[in-house]
Amino acid sequence: MKIIVVGGGASGLVAAIYAAKNNNEVIVLERNPSCAKKILITGNGRCNYWNMNQEISHYHSSSLEKIDTIITKNNQEEILEFFNNLGIVPKIKNGYYYPFSNQATSIKNALLNEVKRLNIEIIEDFFVERIEKEQDKFYLYSSSRKIDADKVILSTGSKACPKTGSDGNGYQLARNFGHSIIPVLPSLVQLKGNENYFKEWDGVRADVELSLIYENKKLKEETGEIQLTDYGISGICTFNISGLVSKLLYERKTPQVKINFCPFIEKENFESWLEKRNIVMNHPTIEELLEGFLNYKLIIALLKKCHISKIEEWNHLDFQKKQELISSLTELTFEITDTNSFDKAQVCSGGIPLTEVNLDTLESKKVEGLYLTGELLDVDGDCGGYNLGFAWISGMIAGKGVSKKC
């Protein structure tokens, strides 16, 4: 059988490798001059390709209960064995898997070496403008070429990071075959607000508790490092709440974030801790009181918000000012007005519903012989190797699934 894989990214290359194991003719159509462009920028060029903790809570979908069928223990073990067989030696830190070389090129080259070994053809600079099916044959068209296939695996990626070739074209190809698309929104992306103190804290990194709030209810909480920017917040904790923020904004709702800059002290004990600190330090200025545990630029930003002079002393503040400062330190709250755009997002939420594919093979329920993988599907994960993990597993399932039909 002749199998065409549209997209030479993470899920597409794995799908091609598995599809070729039954001696099928497999061709990868890649719109870029080379494959695996997005793999090279993951993990800041180190490629965090897996996470030991594969709890479903790290994934997000409108059909979350169905992910259990995909992220199974057997599939997890098989993917780790797959990379082991490719020669990848993992460096594992806090459950995060990186190639021991600390270079994403190790992952890319291992995949492409296997592609070459299996005689899989890669046609680069081939942008699939449309796909048609006539009887049992698929026909894929670029602006100047037509290729036929018995089966097609769509692995085009989402709309995130379009400089790597992910412009959402795959959604339209799937829609043309009758698939519906859950709204595609930026995820693992920075969040924006409009506060006048953002410029003061720009560039600061802080270990915090970060909560997503809507209508006074906590929807999600993350603990770890965030980056403070002149437009709002960034960093891993921010990314992990951003998919839900995108959905709230899309629904024209007004989410807020709450930041505790002092997670090392219980909130109910924080005021007495500051009082004791003030006495021990012999009544310092507010600036001196705070700079032992906060970044200086952050101190200036919070004092600006509270309209407190940095040379003021704690004892000279009235009750209201003290409470305002404590609140800013332990539960700074502001409205999120927007996310950064798709070109800054690492992945997208939304896509083709899992209800529209056979979960055992990822074959379309709309069109026989059409398979869907990776970010095209309505699945996205937290930071930490989850999105690549889903890409590998979905590619494997589709590649094996198409082979079963051959």
ABEGO torsion letter per residue (X at the ends): XBBBBBEABAAAAAAAAAAAAAGBBBBBBBABABBGAAAAABGGGAGBABBABABAAABBBABAAAAAAABBAAAAAAAAAAAAAAGBBBBBBGGBBBBAAGBAAAAAAAAAAAAAAAGBBBBBGBBBABBBBBEABBBBBBAABBBBBABBBBAAEBABGAAAGBAGAAAAAAAAAGBBBBBBBBBGBBBBBABAAAAAABGBBBBBBBBBBBGGBBABBBBEBBBBBAAEBBEAAAAAAAAAAAAAAAAGBBBBBBBBABAABBAAAAAAAAAAAAAAAGGBBAAAAAAAABBAAAAAAAAAAAGBBAABBAAABBAAAAAAAAAAAABBBBBBABBBBAAABABBBEEBBAAABBAAAGBBAABBGBBBBEAABBBBBBBGGAAAAAAAAAAAAAAAAAAAAX
